């Protein structure tokens, strides 16, 4: 098993697990979880590439969840594969460990675009989370008057730099229809002249909702 880890914001860490979480690899995960200590309030485990989990792996997760809960912190599991979900169901761990496919937004900045990866079930109450990220991007990337003056003084034309923002919906497991109007509003409220926004990976059901709200033009080709 391999584990990739990153801090996605000031209070949240993401561990992405690949392969088999078994007797041999469970202690590795246990150490990774403990390494974060008090630096975070939520630890997110991404199981999208996890093929198998043993009883030892379940035990490590249960102990970690109880420990974090006692410290008023959270352990969240996202993108559970079907084979792993079956193990959770057969052992009775599913309701204990995963009450819902919690919605989270993970931001990743690449040289060519800013990606907002959406995971879990999107409900109306999750829109402020998306809006917050979009507002933060606008605040960081939109040129201020001082920045435009600096560009002009250096020979530029003073125009705002173009920034591509991608809403990646590949790992959305559900999308409440009532949410679509509010998502559209959040996209409009956070727009600026230099932003190019695209939607990637939306399942057919979500594509239909987006098109019905007039957002079909934001879908990347190949969706």
Secondary structure, DSSP 8 states (H G I E B T S, - for coil): -EEEEEE-SSSEEEEEEEEEESHHHHHHHHHHHHHTGGG-SEEEEEEEEEEEE-HHHHHHHHHHHHHHHHTT-EEEEES--HHHHHHHHHHTHHHHH-SS---EEEEEE-SS-EEEEEEEEE-GGGHHHHHHHHHHHHHHHS--HHHHHHHHHTT-------EEEEEEEEEEEEE-TTHHHHHHHHHHHT--TTEEEEEES--HHHHHHHHHTT-GGGB-TT-
